[in-house]
Amino acid sequence: MSNTPRVAVIGAGAAGLTAVKALLDRGLDPVAHERADRPGGLWVRGAEHSPAYASLHLNTSKGRTEFRDHPMPAHWPDYPSADRIAGYLGDYAERFGLGPHIRYGSTVTSVERGTDGWQVRSSSGTETVDAVVVANGHNWDPRWPAPYPGADTFTGTQVHAHEYRDPELFRGRRVLVVGMGNSAMDIAVDASHVTDGPALLSARRGAHIVPKYLFGRPSDATGGALAVLPWRVRQGVAQTMLRLAVGRPQDYGLPEPAGGLFQNHPTISDTVHHRLTHGGIEPRPGIERFDGSKVVFTDGTADEVDVVVWATGYRVRTPFLAEHWTGPDPERMPLYKRVFHLRDPGLAFVGLMQSTGAALPVVEVQSKLAAAHLAGAYHLPDPAEQRRTVARAHRAAVARWGPEKRPMMRIDFDQYLADLPREYVAGRDRARRGTGVAFRP
């Protein structure tokens, strides 16, 4: 191997691009594998595995979403479209000269540790590198619900939200959207303008629905202002503001949220309240079963439906890593600071987290931390301390979000962005003292 560590990066979406830039900034030699033909990942409409649809916009404001190293244009709206974000990521790659370090049309099929480094097999060949940064995202493999009774004989069409592109699919048809997340709300609103009758919105569990603006400002700006407070205090303040501004979900016929605003991921929508109050969308409880062309709900009511859209989320997958690296479920894989594998920090992850805020600033700081370690400028604490830190973070996440909501992946956006720079300083001091765990190819 050369004296300059060579690092394979898997993916060239937001996470992969920041990883390549951070590695180059540290004088390392990155090569990124991207299965699509351009950068931008899931934001690129029409790209393989992208779930982006025509009406998709940011649900976090540009000021809380932009990279520190590459601010969004001042004249852009607060909530840019997916197409603008795809262009923004392309501009990021061009500005920092990342293109020559990305292999497009290259799908990684396996990554394994060998005696002389990491062996990366892909559709573009096989090579051995000193380290690997996994940045393949986790919103591309649709999660379908367990089959409901009668679902196999339902006479209508069933699609996952991942397949949705524009509302023409729904024109003149009776549509049921299942879910309470951001995609569910966007799709239900889109459908409500073209359906035969109101679009139906079904959910077993409620969610807090936050408008994009509160009191004339982007609603997530409030989170930044309150970041210094404990999360339970922030939760109380934010819930009071939300209730005063738009009321409760139950006021619109939707299920009551099971937890507080900062315990369940909120749904961001300016338009769903409008469509609910104007009859364009009608809420329904959870599904009990299917009966021919009908969907029967848990309250005993039923509706004739032509199309069911399952907005039921995504599975986390790293198909190129064997189970002895990820465990049986990558969602539960412990990582130090959500970046470094506990068994071998030469295997790092960028973007394998569930944030309470935007993803782009998070992957930017994760990439910088990973690159600093691989360049020798940052040392990890000893393995026992890494495990203790992971265990503490997991206990806190379970206490806040519960055991079934990806607690291992959960981070508090503002706290995390404050914590990683402090961690870098601590690791830099360990490196200067010659203590801690250094990267050794």
Residue pairs with C-beta under 8 A, 6 or more apart in sequence:
1 116
1 117
1 128
1 130
1 441
2 29
4 27
4 28
4 29
5 28
5 29
5 130
5 131
5 374
5 375
5 439
5 441
6 28
6 29
6 30
6 31
6 129
6 130
7 23
7 28
7 29
7 30
7 31
7 129
7 130
7 131
7 132
7 133
7 374
8 30
8 31
8 32
8 33
8 108
8 111
8 118
8 120
8 127
8 129
8 131
8 132
8 133
9 16
9 19
9 20
9 23
9 30
9 31
9 32
9 33
9 132
9 133
9 135
10 16
10 32
10 33
10 108
10 111
10 132
10 133
10 134
10 135
10 136
10 320
11 32
11 33
11 34
11 41
11 134
11 135
11 136
11 137
12 20
12 32
12 33
12 34
12 36
12 39
12 40
12 41
12 93
12 98
12 102
12 104
13 39
13 40
13 41
13 42
13 43
13 89
13 135
13 137
13 351
14 40
14 41
14 43
14 89
14 351
14 359
14 360
14 363
15 41
15 135
15 137
15 350
15 351
15 359
15 363
15 366
15 367
16 32
16 34
16 39
16 41
16 133
16 135
16 136
16 350
17 32
17 39
17 89
17 92
17 93
17 98
18 67
18 350
18 360
18 363
18 364
18 366
18 367
18 368
19 30
19 32
19 133
19 135
19 350
19 363
19 367
19 370
19 371
20 30
20 32
20 98
20 101
20 102
21 69
21 92
21 96
21 98
21 367
22 364
22 367
22 368
22 370
22 371
23 29
23 30
23 133
23 367
23 371
23 374
24 30
24 96
24 97
24 98
24 101
25 368
25 371
26 371
26 372
26 374
26 375
26 377
27 375
28 371
28 374
28 375
30 101
30 133
31 101
31 102
31 103
31 127
31 129
32 98
32 101
32 102
32 103
33 103
33 106
33 107
33 108
33 120
33 122
33 124
34 41
34 102
34 103
34 104
34 105
34 106
35 48
35 49
35 105
35 106
35 107
35 123
36 44
36 47
36 48
36 49
36 50
36 104
36 105
37 47
37 104
37 105
38 44
38 47
38 90
38 104
39 89
39 90
39 92
39 93
39 98
39 99
39 102
40 47
40 85
40 86
40 89
40 90
41 47
41 50
41 89
41 137
42 49
42 50
42 51
42 52
42 137
42 139
42 140
43 50
43 52
43 82
43 85
43 86
43 89
44 50
44 52
44 86
45 52
45 53
45 54
45 56
45 82
45 83
45 86
45 165
49 140
50 140
51 139
51 140
51 161
51 162
51 164
51 183
52 82
52 86
53 82
53 164
53 165
53 166
53 186
53 187
53 190
54 165
54 166
55 166
55 186
55 189
55 190
56 81
56 82
56 186
57 79
57 80
57 81
57 82
58 65
58 79
58 80
58 85
58 358
59 79
59 182
59 212
59 268
59 269
60 220
60 268
60 357
60 358
61 78
61 79
61 212
61 218
61 219
61 220
61 221
62 72
62 76
62 77
62 78
62 79
62 80
63 78
63 218
63 221
64 218
64 220
64 221
64 223
64 224
64 357
64 358
64 361
65 72
65 358
65 360
65 361
66 72
66 360
66 361
67 92
67 360
67 361
67 364
68 361
68 364
69 96
69 364
70 88
70 91
70 92
70 95
70 96
72 80
72 88
76 84
78 212
78 218
79 212
79 218
80 88
92 98
93 99
93 102
103 122
103 124
105 123
105 124
106 122
106 123
106 124
107 122
107 123
108 120
108 121
108 122
108 136
108 320
109 121
109 122
109 123
109 319
109 320
110 119
110 120
110 121
110 320
110 322
111 118
111 119
111 120
111 121
111 132
111 134
111 320
111 321
111 347
112 118
112 119
112 322
113 119
113 344
113 346
113 347
114 128
116 128
117 128
117 129
117 130
117 441
118 128
118 129
118 130
118 131
118 132
118 346
118 347
119 126
119 127
119 128
120 126
120 127
120 128
120 129
120 132
121 320
130 346
130 374
130 441
131 346
131 347
131 348
131 374
131 439
131 441
132 346
132 347
132 348
133 348
133 349
133 350
133 367
133 370
134 318
134 321
134 347
134 348
134 349
134 350
134 352
135 349
135 350
135 351
135 363
136 318
137 351
138 314
138 315
138 316
138 317
138 351
138 352
139 314
140 162
140 314
140 317
141 314
141 315
141 316
141 317
142 160
142 161
142 162
142 163
142 310
142 312
142 314
142 315
143 312
143 313
143 314
143 315
144 160
144 310
144 312
145 178
145 310
145 312
148 287
148 288
148 289
148 290
149 288
149 289
149 290
150 289
150 290
150 291
150 292
151 158
151 290
153 290
153 292
154 290
154 292
154 293
154 295
154 308
155 292
155 293
156 293
156 305
156 306
156 307
156 308
157 306
157 307
157 308
158 307
158 308
158 310
159 169
159 307
159 308
159 309
159 310
160 309
160 310
160 311
160 312
161 179
161 183
161 184
161 187
161 309
161 310
161 311
161 312
162 314
164 183
164 187
164 309
166 190
167 190
167 191
167 193
167 194
168 194
169 307
170 190
170 191
170 194
170 195
170 199
170 307
171 194
171 195
172 194
172 195
172 196
173 195
173 196
173 306
173 307
174 195
174 196
174 197
174 200
174 303
174 304
174 305
174 306
174 307
175 191
175 195
175 199
175 200
175 305
175 306
175 307
175 308
175 309
176 199
176 200
176 201
176 202
176 284
176 295
176 303
176 305
176 307
176 308
176 309
177 184
177 187
177 188
177 191
177 199
177 200
177 201
177 202
177 309
177 311
178 184
178 202
178 203
178 287
178 308
178 309
178 310
178 311
178 312
179 202
179 203
179 310
179 311
179 312
179 313
180 203
180 205
180 206
180 207
180 254
180 255
180 267
181 207
181 265
181 267
181 311
181 313
182 267
182 268
182 269
183 311
184 201
184 203
184 267
184 309
184 311
185 209
185 267
185 269
185 271
185 272
186 269
187 309
187 311
188 199
188 201
188 272
188 275
188 281
189 199
189 269
189 271
189 272
189 275
189 280
189 281
191 199
191 309
192 198
192 199
192 275
192 280
192 281
193 280
196 306
198 279
198 280
198 281
198 282
199 275
199 280
199 281
199 282
200 281
200 282
200 283
200 284
200 303
200 305
201 254
201 281
201 282
201 283
201 284
202 283
202 284
202 285
202 286
202 287
202 295
202 297
203 254
203 255
203 283
203 284
203 285
203 286
204 255
204 285
204 286
204 298
205 255
205 257
205 258
206 249
206 250
206 254
206 255
206 256
206 257
206 258
207 249
207 257
207 264
207 265
207 266
207 267
208 239
208 242
208 249
208 257
208 261
208 264
208 266
208 267
209 246
209 249
209 254
209 266
209 267
209 268
209 269
209 272
209 273
210 219
210 242
210 261
210 266
210 267
210 268
210 269
211 219
211 245
211 246
211 268
211 269
211 270
211 273
212 218
212 219
212 268
212 269
212 270
213 219
213 270
214 222
214 241
214 242
214 245
215 241
215 245
219 268
220 357
220 358
222 238
222 241
223 234
223 238
223 356
223 357
223 413
223 414
224 414
226 233
226 234
226 237
226 238
227 234
227 414
227 415
227 418
229 237
231 262
231 400
231 412
231 415
232 260
232 262
234 262
235 260
235 261
235 262
235 263
238 261
238 262
239 260
239 261
242 261
246 273
248 256
249 255
249 256
249 257
250 256
252 273
252 276
252 277
252 283
253 276
253 282
253 283
254 276
254 283
255 285
257 264
258 264
259 401
259 402
262 356
262 400
262 412
263 400
263 401
263 402
264 401
264 405
265 354
265 356
272 281
274 280
275 281
276 282
276 283
284 297
284 301
284 303
285 297
285 298
285 299
286 297
286 298
287 295
287 296
287 297
287 298
288 296
288 297
288 298
288 300
289 296
290 296
291 302
293 304
293 305
293 306
294 302
294 303
294 304
294 305
295 302
295 303
295 305
295 308
296 302
297 303
316 329
316 330
316 331
316 352
316 409
317 330
318 326
318 330
321 330
325 341
325 343
325 347
326 333
327 333
330 352
331 406
331 408
331 409
332 408
333 341
333 352
333 408
334 342
334 387
334 390
334 394
334 408
335 341
335 342
335 349
335 352
335 390
336 342
336 345
336 380
336 386
336 389
336 390
337 366
337 369
337 389
337 419
337 420
337 423
338 349
338 352
338 353
338 366
338 409
338 411
338 416
339 348
339 349
339 350
339 366
339 369
339 370
340 347
340 348
340 349
340 370
340 373
340 380
340 386
341 347
341 348
341 349
342 383
342 386
342 387
342 390
345 373
345 380
345 437
345 439
346 374
346 439
346 441
348 370
348 373
348 374
349 366
350 363
350 366
350 367
350 370
351 359
351 362
351 363
351 366
352 409
353 362
353 366
353 409
353 410
353 411
353 416
354 406
354 409
354 410
354 411
355 362
355 411
355 413
355 416
356 410
356 411
356 412
356 413
356 414
357 413
357 414
358 413
361 413
361 417
362 411
362 413
362 416
362 417
365 416
365 417
365 420
365 421
366 420
368 424
369 378
369 420
369 423
369 424
369 427
372 378
372 424
372 427
372 428
373 379
373 380
373 427
373 439
374 439
375 439
376 431
376 438
376 439
377 428
377 431
378 424
378 427
378 428
378 430
378 431
379 427
379 430
379 431
379 435
379 436
379 437
379 438
380 386
380 427
380 430
380 436
380 437
381 389
381 426
381 427
381 430
381 436
381 437
382 436
382 437
383 437
386 437
394 407
394 408
397 407
397 408
397 410
398 407
400 410
401 407
401 410
427 436
430 436
431 438
